[in-house]
Amino acid sequence: MKWRGRRQSGNLEDRRGSSGKGKLIAGGGIIGVIFVIAQFVLSDGDVSVLNQLGGTGETTETRELTAEEKELGEFTATVLADTEDTWNNIFSQNNRQYREPGLVLFSDAVQTACGGASAASGPFYCPADQKIYMDLRFFEELRTRFGAKGGDFAIAYVMAHEVGHHVQNLLGTATKVRQLQQQTSKTEANELSVALELQADFYAGIWAHHNRKYLQEGDIEEALSAANAVGDDAIQKRTSGSVNPDSFTHGTSEQRMQWFMKGFKTGDIALGDTFKTVLN
């Protein structure tokens, strides 16, 4: 992705140089990390499961960021600026005002308006403070443990997905879904969650569509590889060896790639009804 020398967002807060040190989750170790990723990766900010599994500690450590970390911070600030430009324009065209989300980069553990979270949570959006939280080491885990390709556009895709949850929050979609989930069975609640996640993938594709002039060869493949790696079926196969569709909360690998590509190819927010008649 072509990003150097372009505008960077002022809505980024980098806490990586002074991060909370705490427990990852009950049981600890990579098994716990995989479990939480399987349950929570790319979610819309419900960190209650993380609070149940493990809390954050009281101590902090301060260190100087490496040159690579600083560069990643500049990259994420640029991608965030691109999402701001994209959604400000789309909202304006629909006679709405876009409120830009914040982005917090952290290491190990973080406190949010949605509760405490550890690095094992993966990237998430907290609607209570309208901020996205990311430990960028997640992407190494995504590559080494879940088979996704490396590359900066995998990070950009995940960021755009989380911004998609912010868009859903602003439009009231997320609130409708949470209300309906309280009135339905667990299976139906999961289906609503899948629809919410697939729409966030669609919105990520919308962002990519409107930023095509910055894309380079292989970028879309990196995004699709990440979407494929975090499909519910792919994660369940890797973690348990079997697949249970009734427990899906994010959609299959195929669904996630399809909805991202639909957004990328069309660029039309009106075509992102992943709920069909559920919310009508």
Secondary structure, 3 states (H helix, E strand, C coil): CCCCCCCCCCCEEECCCEEECCCCCCCCHHHHHHHHHHHHCCECCCCHHHHHHCCCCCCEEECCCCHHHHHHHHHHHHHHHHHHHHHHHHHHHCCCCCCCCEEEECCCEEEECCEEEEHHHCCEEECCCCEEEECCCHHHHHHHHHCCCCCHHHHHHHHHHHHHHHHHHHHCHHHHHHHHHCCCCHHHHHHHHHHHHHHHHHHHHHHHHCCHHHCCCCHHHHHHHHHHHCCHHHHHHHHHCCCCHHHCCCCCHHHHHHHHHHHHHHCCHHHCCCCCCCCC
